[in-house]
Amino acid sequence: KAKADEQARLAAEAAERERIMALKYGQLDVFKLDVIARELKVLDDELGVVGKEAKSMHQDVGKIKGYEDQQLVTNHTNKMIDQCTHLR
């Protein structure tokens, strides 16, 4: 009887330790997700800035005198804008 009680107590302690560890790991996962979300927000903001600059450059294409140069810059800015949109 004493041996069975001791084993039951040890099993209960082990279960409690496992429960506490599971809670800690759950908290760590939430923390990691929060860090990832903040990093993604920074990247999204940077992509927004690049996209705005590409749009501004696209609007300034009309100031370029040569038609071929205008087309070249237009193609590049369109690609940049599309990539920024796709990445966001």
N, C-alpha and C positions, 0 to 999 in steps of 0.2 A: 504494500500500500504506500509506504513512504517513498519507494523508488518511483512508483507511478505518479505520485504527487510531484516529485522533483522533476520528472520528465515533462509533466504538464506545465509546470512553472517555467521551465526552460523554453518550451515550445511557445508559450505565451510571450515571454520576453523577446524571443527571436521574431515573432510576428509583429510585436510592437516596434522593434528596431527596423524591420522591413517597411512598416507603414510610415515611420518617420523619414526614412531614406526616400521613399516614393514621393512624399510631400516636398522634400528638398529638391529632388530632381524635377518635379513639376514646376517649382518656383524658378529653377534655373532655366527651364525651357521658355517660360514666359519672359524672363530677363533677356534671353538670347533673341527672342522674337522682337522685343522692344528695340534692342540694339540694331538688329537687321532693318527694322522699319525706319529708324532714324537715318541709317546709312543710305537706304533707298530714297528717302526724302531729299537728302543732299544731292544724290545723283540726278534725281528728277529736276531739282532746281537748276543744276548745271546744264542739263539738256534744254531746259526752258530758255536759259540765257543764250546758248548756242543757236537754238532755233530762232530766237528774236534777231540775233545778229545776221543769220542767214536770210531772214525775211527782209531786213533792212538793206542788206547787200543786193538782194534781188530787186528791190525798188530802185536802187541806184544804178542799175544796169543801163537804164536809158541815157545816162550821162556819158557812156562809152561811145566813142565816135564810130568805130568800125563795126559793121554789121556782124561779121564773123566773130569778132571778140565779144560782142553782145550775146550772141548765141552760145558761145563757149561758157561764158560766165553764167548765163541763164541755166544752162544744163547742169552745171556744178551746183548752183544754189538750189535748184529743184531737188537734186539728189540729197543734198544736206538737209533740206527741210523734210523730205520724205523719211530719211533715216532718223531724224530727231522725233518725228511723229511716231514712227514704228517703235522706237526704243522706249518711248513714254508709255 
